[in-house]
Amino acid sequence: MDNLSNEMSRTPSSERKLLNASQNLVYILHAFKVYHKLYKPIPILTKMISRRLFQNSDDADIMQSAIVTLNFDSTPEKESRRILSFITPNIKRNVLTQPDQDCSVCFDDQANTTLKKSAKRKPDNNDISLPKRRRHNVDLKTVVNILTENEQLIADGSRTYSLPTIQGKHQDLKSISPQTLADVVEGHYDDTIDSFRIIDCRYPYEFQGGHVRGAENMYLHETILTLLQNPTTEKQVLIFHCEFSSERGPKMLRFLRSKDRELNKENYPALNFPEVYLLDGGYKAFFGEIPQLCDPISYRPMLHSDHSTDLRHFRAKSKSWTAGEKRRYARKSMRF
């Protein structure tokens, strides 16, 4: 990084603008790939970013092709040089509209530059979160660095997690213990969070056989999408789980996060639900430790011998939606 800084200091300001544009493009993609671990630089994402950074459509198509060659195991600084190799004279003219004037490429096309220095808020060195106002206008490199270096921040970088987390089976998800969920249900965190919702991703016959008090049964993708249609409070917490929190719960949590990112793609890293948890061990673990908070106080496994027909029915119903989504995504990808 020091070598890159020295190199930029010796480079004319007009050329530094090109390097800034390329670096910011790579940093955006690294934000999706490195921090969230749920995304890859898919064509629709790279197309959107390229067109935002490079206004001319031909230039954007060239940069989109360049992204395909990136090696995301490398560093953003190294890969930005690969982007530079694709820059044509036309792209130079479009990006360098005002030669010899320093600027940085960001998502805010109308940034406020009229404030006096004395009027701008001084940064707090002890504050590791992103600014609460207009977080999507913060320098992209700052966003990436803050989110990747501080795992205690929620997914939009606005504050730290409200609940204590534990090391779960899914490294990309934040897990909580059954006891922590019990404390939430009993109101021990009412002064910390505004509200909470427990999303039980098991099949209906499992849910009816016993569930966490106050939980909602959502085992279909279209039901999960309804969460994004309702207004949210500032500190609303979602807690996902299934029988063991091994497959269905984590998949639905990741699905919600991907759709949430898609919905807020113009305001990265803003999210409707930035604070989402996974119940470690699922309902089985919770029932084993705190059965008194289950309604009814019982546990019906997915593979219950009396519900083999129900299992086939609900499994086919949930998979039919997933298959349809894959076909639609494949058609969209072919267009690019």
ZALUM-761267 format. One record per atom (N, C-alpha, C, O): residue in three letters; x, y, z. Coordinates in steps of 0.1 Angstrom, whole numbers, plus 5000, padded with zeros to 4 digits. Example, Ala and Ser with C-alpha at 12.3 -4.5 7.8 and 13.67 -1.06 7.14 Angstrom:
BEGIN
ALA513249435078ALA512349555078ALA513249675078ALA514249675085SER512849785071SER513749895071SER512950005079SER513450115080
END
This chain:
BEGIN
MET500849885000MET500050005000MET500950125000MET500550224993ASP502050125008ASP502950245008ASP503550264994ASP503650384990ASN503950154987ASN504450174974ASN503450234964ASN503850324956LEU502250194966LEU501150254957LEU500950404960LEU500850484951SER501050444973SER500850584977SER502050664971SER501850774966ASN503250614972ASN504450684966ASN504350694951ASN504650804946GLU503850594945GLU503650594931GLU502650704927GLU502850774917MET501550714934MET500550814931MET500950954933MET500651044926SER501850974943SER502351104946SER503251154935SER503351274933ARG503851064928ARG504751104917ARG504051114903ARG504551154893THR502651074904THR501951074891THR501151204890THR500651254900PRO501051254877PRO500251374875PRO498851364881PRO498251244881SER498151474885SER496851464891SER495851404882SER494951334886SER495951424869SER494951374859SER495051224859SER494051154858GLU496251164859GLU496451024859GLU495950964873GLU495450854873ARG496151034883ARG495650984896ARG494150974896ARG493650884903LYS493451054889LYS492051044888LYS491650904882LYS490650844886LEU492350864872LEU492050734866LEU492350624875LEU491550534876LEU493450634883LEU493750534892LEU492650524903LEU492350414908ASN492250644908ASN491150644918ASN489850584913ASN489250504920ALA489550604900ALA488350544895ALA488450394894ALA487550324898SER489550344890SER489850204889SER489850134903SER489250034905GLN490550204912GLN490650154926GLN489250144933GLN488950044939ASN488450244931ASN487150244937ASN486250144931ASN485450084939LEU486350114918LEU485650004912LEU485949874918LEU485049794921VAL487249844920VAL487649724926VAL487249714941VAL486949604945TYR487349824948TYR487049824962TYR485549794964TYR485149724973ILE484649844955ILE483249804956ILE483049654955ILE482349594963LEU483649594945LEU483549454943LEU484149374955LEU483549274959HIS485249424960HIS485749354972HIS484849364984HIS484849274992ALA484149474985ALA483249494996ALA482149384996ALA481849325006PHE481649354984PHE480649244983PHE481349104985PHE480749024992LYS482449084979LYS483148954980LYS483748914993LYS483548804998VAL484549014999VAL485248985011VAL484448995023VAL484548905032TYR483649105025TYR482949125037TYR481749035039TYR481548965049HIS480849045029HIS479548975031HIS479648825028HIS478848755033LYS480648785020LYS480748645017LYS479548575011LYS479348455011LEU478648665006LEU477348615001LEU477248644986LEU476348604979TYR478248724981TYR478148774967TYR479348734959TYR480448714964LYS479148734946LYS480248724937LYS480048844927LYS478848894925PRO481048884919PRO480848994910PRO480048944898PRO480548934887ILE478748934900ILE477848884889ILE477648994879ILE477849104882PRO477248954866PRO477249054855PRO476349174858PRO476749284855ILE475149154864ILE474249264867ILE474849364876ILE474649484875LEU475649314886LEU476349404896LEU477449484889LEU477549604891THR478249414881THR479349484875THR478849584864THR479549684862LYS477749544858LYS477249644848LYS476749764855LYS477049874850MET476049754866MET475549874873MET476749964878MET476650084876ILE477749894884ILE478849974889ILE479650044878ILE480050164879SER479949974867SER480650024856SER479950144850SER480550244847ARG478650134848ARG477850244842ARG477850364852ARG477750484847ARG477950344865ARG477950454874ARG479250524874ARG479250654875LEU480350454873LEU481650514874LEU482050574860LEU482850674859PHE481650504849PHE482050544836PHE480750574828PHE480050484824GLN480550704825GLN479250744820GLN478950694806GLN477850654803ASN479950684797ASN479750644784ASN479450494783ASN480150414790SER478450454776SER478050314776SER479150214770SER479350104775ASP479850264760ASP480950184754ASP482050164764ASP482550054766ASP482350274771ASP483350264782ASP482950164793ASP483750084797ALA481750174796ALA481250084807ALA481349934803ALA481649854811ASP481049914790ASP481049774785ASP482549724786ASP482749604789ILE483449814782ILE484849774783ILE485349744797ILE485949644800MET484849824806MET485249804820MET484549684826MET485149614834GLN483349654821GLN482649534826GLN483449404821GLN483549314829SER483949414809SER484849304805SER486049284813SER486549174815ALA486649404817ALA487849394825ALA487649334838ALA488549264844ILE486449354844ILE486149294857ILE486149144857ILE486549084867VAL485749084846VAL485748944845VAL487148884847VAL487248764852THR488148964844THR489548914845THR490148924859THR491248884862LEU489448994868LEU489949024881LEU490148894889LEU489448794888ASN491248894898ASN491548784907ASN491248834921ASN491948914926PHE490048784927PHE489648834939PHE490348774951PHE490048804963ASP491348694948ASP492248644959ASP493448744961ASP494148734971SER493548834951SER494548934952SER494049054960SER492949054965THR494849164961THR494449284968THR493849384958THR494149374946PRO492949474964PRO492349574955PRO493349664948PRO493149704936GLU494449694955GLU495549784949GLU496149714937GLU496349784926LYS496449584937LYS497049514926LYS496049504914LYS496449524903GLU494849474918GLU493849454907GLU493449584900GLU492949584889SER493649694907SER493249824901SER494249844889SER493849914879ARG495449804890ARG496349814879ARG495949734866ARG496149774855ARG495349624869ARG494849544858ARG493649614851ARG493549614839ILE492849684859ILE491749764853ILE492349874844ILE491849904833LEU493449934849LEU494050044841LEU494450004827LEU494450084818SER494849874826SER495349824813SER494249824803SER494549814791PHE492949834807PHE491849824798PHE491349974794PHE490549984785ILE491950074800ILE491450204798ILE491850264785ILE493050264781THR490950304777THR491150354763THR491250504764THR490850564774PRO491650574753PRO491650724752PRO490250774754PRO490150884761ASN489250714749ASN487850764751ASN487550764766ASN486950854771ILE487850654773ILE487650654787ILE488350764795ILE487850824804LYS489550784791LYS490350894797LYS489651024796LYS489551104805ARG489151054783ARG488451184781ARG487251194789ARG486851304794ASN486451084791ASN485251084798ASN485451094813ASN484651164820VAL486451024818VAL486751034833VAL487451164836VAL487051224847LEU488351204828LEU489151324831LEU488451444824LEU489051504815THR487251484828THR486551594822THR487251724826THR487051824818GLN487951734837GLN488651854841GLN490051814845GLN490351784856PRO490951824835PRO492351774837PRO493051864848PRO492751974850ASP493951784854ASP494751844865ASP494051894877ASP494451994884GLN492851844879GLN492151874891GLN491751744898GLN491151654893ASP492251744911ASP492051614918ASP490651594922ASP489951694925CYS490251464921CYS488851434926CYS488951284929CYS489851214925SER487851234936SER487751094939SER486351054934SER485451134936VAL486250934928VAL484950884923VAL484150824934VAL484650734941CYS482950874936CYS482050814947CYS480650814942CYS480450854931PHE479750764950PHE478350754945PHE477550884947PHE476550894941ASP478150974954ASP477451104955ASP477751194944ASP478851254944ASP476851214934ASP477151304923ASP476951454926ASP477351534918GLN476351484938GLN476151614941GLN476651644956GLN475851684964ALA477851614958ALA478451624971ALA478551774975ALA478751854967ASN478251794988ASN478351934993ASN479751974995ASN480351935004THR480252074987THR481552114988THR481652264992THR482752324992THR480452324996THR480452464999THR480652495013THR480852615017LEU480552395022LEU480752415036LEU482152455039LEU483152405034LYS482352545049LYS483652585053LYS484252475062LYS483452395068LYS485552465062LYS486152355070LYS485752365084LYS485552255090SER485552475090SER485152485104SER483752435106SER483452405118ALA482952425096ALA481552385097ALA481452235096ALA480352175100LYS482452165091LYS482352025090LYS482651955103LYS483551995110ARG481851845105ARG482051775118ARG483451705118ARG483751635109LYS484151725129LYS485451655130LYS485251505134LYS484451475142PRO486051415127PRO485851275130PRO486251245144PRO487251295149ASP485551145150ASP485951095164ASP486750975162ASP486350875156ASN487950985166ASN488950865165ASN488450745172ASN488850635168ASN487650755182ASN487150645190ASN485850585184ASN485450475188ASP485250645174ASP484050595167ASP484450515155ASP484950555146ILE484150375156ILE484550285146ILE483350265136ILE483550205126SER482250325138SER481050305129SER481150415118SER481850515119LEU480250385108LEU480150485097LEU479250595101LEU478450575111PRO479350715096PRO478550825099PRO477050785097PRO476750715088LYS476150825106LYS474750785106LYS474050855095LYS473050795089ARG474450975091ARG473751045080ARG474451015067ARG475751035066ARG473750985056ARG474250975043ARG475450875042ARG476550905037ARG475250755048ARG476350665049ARG476750615035ARG477950585033HIS475850625026HIS476150575012HIS477050675005HIS477550634994ASN477250795010ASN478150895004ASN479550895009ASN480350975005VAL479850815019VAL481150805025VAL482050745015VAL481650665006ASP483350785015ASP484350735006ASP484350575006ASP484350515017LEU484350514994LEU484150374993LEU485250295000LEU484950195007LYS486450345000LYS487550275006LYS487350275021LYS487750185028THR486850385027THR486550395041THR485550295045THR485650235055VAL484450285037VAL483350185040VAL483950045040VAL483749975050VAL484750005030VAL485249875029VAL486149845041VAL486049745048ASN487049935044ASN488049915055ASN487349905069ASN487649815077ILE486349985071ILE485649985084ILE484849855086ILE484949795096LEU484149815075LEU483349685076LEU484149565077LEU483849465084THR485349555070THR486149435070THR486949425083THR487249315087GLU487349535088GLU488249535100GLU487549535113GLU488149505123ASN486249555113ASN485549555126ASN484349465125ASN483249505121GLU484549345129GLU483449245128GLU482349265138GLU481249205137GLN482549355148GLN481549375158GLN480449475152GLN479449505159LEU480649535141LEU479749625135LEU478649545128LEU478849445121ILE477349605128ILE476249535121ILE476549565106ILE477449645102ALA475749505097ALA476049495083ALA475949635076ALA476449645064ASP475349735081ASP475349865075ASP476449955081ASP476550075077GLY477149905091GLY478249985097GLY477850095106GLY478650175110SER476550105110SER476050215118SER476350205133SER476450305140ARG476450085138ARG476650065152ARG477149915154ARG477249835145THR477349885167THR477849745170THR476549665172THR475449715174TYR476749525173TYR475749435175TYR475149455189TYR475849475199SER473849435190SER473149455203SER473249335212SER473249345224LEU473249215206LEU473249085213LEU474649025213LEU475449035204PRO474948955224PRO476248875224PRO476248765215PRO475248685214THR477248745207THR477348645197THR478348535201THR479148555210ILE478148415195ILE479048305197ILE479648255184ILE479048285174GLN480648165185GLN481148105173GLN480247995168GLN480247895175GLY479548015157GLY478647915152GLY479247835141GLY480447845138LYS478447745135LYS478947665124LYS479147745111LYS479947705102HIS478347855110HIS478447935097HIS479248055100HIS478748145107GLN480448065094GLN481348165097GLN480848305092GLN481248405097ASP480048305082ASP479548425076ASP478348485083ASP477948595079LEU477848415093LEU476648455100LEU476948485114LEU477748415120LYS476148575120LYS476248595135LYS475348505142LYS474148505140SER475848425151SER475048325159SER474848375173SER475748435179ILE473748335179ILE473448365193ILE473148225200ILE472648135193SER473248215213SER472948095220SER471548095223SER470848195223PRO470947975227PRO469647955231PRO469348045243PRO468248105244GLN470248055252GLN470048145264GLN469848285261GLN469048365266THR470648335251THR470448475246THR469148495240THR468448595243LEU468648405232LEU467248415227LEU466248415238LEU465248495237ALA466448335248ALA465448335259ALA465448465266ALA464448515270ASP466648525268ASP466748665274ASP465948765266ASP465348855271VAL466048755252VAL465348845243VAL463848825245VAL463148925246VAL463448705245VAL461948675246VAL461448725260VAL460348775260GLU462248715270GLU461748755283GLU461948905286GLU461648955297GLY462448975276GLY462449125277GLY463749185283GLY463749295287HIS464749105285HIS465949145291HIS466749245282HIS467649315287TYR466449255269TYR467149345260TYR466149455255TYR466449515245ASP465049475262ASP464149585258ASP464749725258ASP464249805250ASP465749745266ASP466349875267ASP467449885256ASP468049995255THR467749775249THR468849775240THR468349775225THR468849835216ILE467249705223ILE466649685209ILE465249745210ILE464549735220ASP464749795198ASP463449845197ASP462349725196ASP461349735202SER462749625188SER461749515186SER462549395180SER463749415176PHE461949285181PHE462549165175PHE461549075169PHE460349075172ARG461948995159ARG461048895153ARG461848765152ARG463048765147ILE461248655156ILE461848525155ILE461248455142ILE460048425142ILE462148415133ILE461748355120ILE462048205121ILE463248165120ASP461048125122ASP461147985123ASP460947925108ASP459847935103CYS462047875103CYS462047825089CYS461647675087CYS461947625077ARG461147615098ARG460747475097ARG459447465089ARG458747565087TYR459147345086TYR457847315079TYR456647335089TYR456847315101PRO455447365084PRO454347385093PRO454047285103PRO453747315115TYR454147155100TYR453847045109TYR454847045121TYR454547005132GLU456147085118GLU457147095128GLU456847215137GLU456847205150PHE456447325131PHE456147445139PHE454947425148PHE454947465160GLN453947355143GLN452747325151GLN453047235162GLN452347235173GLY454047155161GLY454447055171GLY455247115182GLY455647045192GLY455547245182GLY456247315192GLY457147425186GLY457947395177HIS457147545191HIS457947655186HIS458347755197HIS457647755208VAL459247835195VAL459647935205VAL458548035206VAL457848075196ARG458248075218ARG457148165221ARG457248295212ARG458348365213GLY456248325205GLY456248445196GLY456848435183GLY456948525175ALA457348315179ALA457948295166ALA456948295155ALA455748275157GLU457448325143GLU456648325131GLU457148215121GLU458348205120ASN456248145115ASN456648035107ASN456748085092ASN455748125086MET457948085087MET458248135073MET459248035067MET460448045069TYR458647945059TYR459547845053TYR459647855038TYR460347785031LEU458847955032LEU458947985018LEU459648115015LEU459648205023HIS460348115003HIS461048235000HIS460148354998HIS460448465002GLU458948334992GLU458048444990GLU457548505003GLU457248625004THR457448425013THR457048475026THR458248555033THR457948655039ILE459448515031ILE460548595035ILE460648725029ILE460948825035LEU460248735016LEU460248865009LEU459248965015LEU459449085014THR458248915022THR457249005028THR457849095039THR457349195042LEU458949045045LEU459649115055LEU460149255050LEU460149355057LEU460549255037LEU461149375031LEU460049475027LEU460349585023GLN458749435028GLN457649515023GLN457149595035GLN456249685033ASN457549565047ASN457049635059ASN458049735064ASN459249715064PRO457549845070PRO458449945076PRO459249885088PRO458649795095THR460449925090THR461249875101THR461649985110THR461750105107THR461949945123THR462450045132THR463950045132THR464649955125GLU464550145139GLU466050155138GLU466750035143GLU467749995138LYS466249985154LYS466949875161LYS466049755161LYS465749695172GLN465649715150GLN464849585149GLN465749475146GLN466549475137VAL465549365154VAL466449245153VAL465649135147VAL464449105151LEU466249055138LEU465648935133LEU466548815137LEU467748825137ILE465848705141ILE466548585146ILE465948475138ILE464848435140PHE466848405130PHE466448295122PHE466848165128PHE467748155136HIS466048065125HIS466447925129HIS465547825122HIS464547855117CYS466047705122CYS465247585118CYS465347475128CYS465547515140GLU465347355125GLU465447245135GLU466847245141GLU466947245154PHE467847245133PHE469247245138PHE470047375135PHE471147395139SER469347465127SER470047585122SER471247545113SER472347605114SER471047435106SER472147385097SER471947425083SER472947455075GLU470747415078GLU470447435064GLU469347535061GLU469647645055ARG468147505065ARG467047585061ARG467147735067ARG466947825060GLY467347745080GLY467547875086GLY468647955080GLY468348075076PRO469847905079PRO470947985073PRO470648025058PRO470948135054LYS470047935050LYS469747965037LYS468748085036LYS468848175027MET467648075044MET466748185044MET467248315049MET466948425043LEU468148315058LEU468848435063LEU469648495052LEU469648615049ARG470448415045ARG471248465034ARG470348515023ARG470748615016PHE469248445020PHE468348495010PHE467848635013PHE467748725004LEU467448655025LEU466948785030LEU467948895028LEU467748995023ARG469248865032ARG470248955031ARG470548995016ARG470849105013SER470548895008SER470848914993SER469749004987SER470049094980LYS468548984991LYS467449064985LYS467449204992LYS467049304985ASP467849215004ASP467949345011ASP469049425004ASP468849545002ARG470149365001ARG471249434994ARG470749484980ARG471049594976GLU470049394974GLU469549424960GLU468549544961GLU468649634952LEU467749544971LEU466749654973LEU467449794976LEU466949894972ASN468649784983ASN469349904987ASN470649924979ASN471549984984LYS470649874967LYS471949874960LYS472450014957LYS473650034955GLU471550114956GLU471950254953GLU472450324966GLU473050434965ASN472250264977ASN472650324990ASN473550244998ASN473450245011TYR474450164992TYR475350074999TYR476150155009TYR476650265006PRO476250115022PRO475849975027PRO474549975035PRO474349885043ALA473650065032ALA472350075039ALA471549945037ALA471649885027LEU470849905048LEU469949785047LEU468749805055LEU468649885064ASN467649735051ASN466449735059ASN466649665073ASN466149705083PHE467349555072PHE467649465083PHE469149445085PHE469649335081PRO469849535090PRO471249525092PRO471749435103PRO472849385103GLU470749405112GLU471149325124GLU470349195124GLU469149195129VAL470849085119VAL470248965118VAL471048855124VAL472348855123TYR470448765132TYR471148655139TYR470648515135TYR469548505129LEU471448415138LEU471048275136LEU471148215150LEU472148225157LEU470048145154LEU470048065166LEU470847945165LEU470547855158ASP471947935173ASP472847825172ASP472147695177ASP471547705188GLY472247595170GLY471647465174GLY470247455171GLY469647345172GLY469547565166GLY468147555162GLY467147535173GLY467447545185TYR465947495169TYR464847475179TYR465147355188TYR464847355200LYS465847255183LYS466147135191LYS466947175203LYS466747135214ALA468047265201ALA468847305212ALA468047395221ALA468247385234PHE467247485216PHE466447575224PHE465547495233PHE465347525245PHE464847395227PHE463847315235PHE464547235245PHE464047215256GLY465747185242GLY466547115252GLY466947195264GLY467047135275GLU467147325262GLU467647405273GLU466547485280GLU466547505292ILE465547545272ILE464547625278ILE463147585273ILE462547655266PRO462747465277PRO461447415272PRO460247505276PRO459147505270GLN460347575288GLN459247655293GLN458847765284GLN457747825285LEU459747805275LEU459447915266LEU459047865252LEU459047935242CYS458647735251CYS458147675239CYS456647665240CYS456047635250ASP455947675228ASP454547675228ASP454047585216ASP454247635204PRO453447475218PRO453347405231PRO454747345235PRO455747355227ILE454847295247ILE456047245252ILE456347105246ILE456147005253SER456747105234SER457046975227SER457947005215SER458247115212TYR458446895210TYR459346905198TYR459046795188TYR459046675192ARG458746835176ARG458346745166ARG459446755155ARG459546855148PRO460246645153PRO461346655143PRO460846655129PRO459746605126MET461646695120MET461246695106MET460946555100MET460046535092LEU461746465105LEU461646325100LEU460746245109LEU460946125111HIS459746305115HIS458746225123HIS458046125114HIS457546155103SER457846005119SER457245895111SER455845925107SER455345875097ASP455146005115ASP453746035112ASP453546145102ASP452346175098HIS454646205097HIS454446315088HIS455346305076HIS455846405070SER455546175071SER456346155059SER455646215047SER456346275038THR454346215046THR453646275035THR453746425035THR453946485025ASP453646485047ASP453746625049ASP455146675045ASP455346775038LEU456146595048LEU457546625045LEU457746635030LEU458346725025ARG457246535023ARG457346535008ARG456646655002ARG457146714993HIS455446685007HIS454646795002HIS455346935004HIS455547004995PHE455746965016PHE456347095019PHE457747105013PHE458247215009ARG458546995013ARG459846995006ARG459747034992ARG460447114986ALA458746964985ALA458546994971ALA458047134968ALA458447204959LYS457247184977LYS456747324976LYS457847424978LYS457847524970SER458747404987SER459847504989SER460847494978SER461447594974LYS461047374972LYS462047364962LYS461547414948LYS462347454940SER460247404946SER459747454933SER459947604931SER460247644920TRP459947684942TRP460247824941TRP461647844938TRP462047934929THR462547774944THR464047784942THR464347754928THR465147824922ALA463747644922ALA464047604909ALA463647714899ALA464347744889GLY462447774901GLY462047884893GLY462948004893GLY463148064883GLU463448044905GLU464348154906GLU465648124899GLU466148214892LYS466148004899LYS467347974892LYS467247984877LYS468148034870ARG466047944872ARG465747964858ARG465748104854ARG466248144843ARG465048184862ARG464948334859ARG466348394859ARG466648484851TYR467148364869TYR468448414870TYR469348384858TYR470148464854ALA469148254854ALA469948214842ALA469648294830ALA470548324822ARG468348324828ARG467948394816ARG468448544817ARG468848594807LYS468448604829LYS468948734831LYS470448734828LYS470948834822SER471148634833SER472648634831SER473048624816SER473948684812MET472248554808MET472548534794MET472348664787MET473048684776ARG471548764792ARG471348894785ARG472648974786ARG472849064777PHE473548954795PHE474749024797PHE475948954792PHE477049004792
END
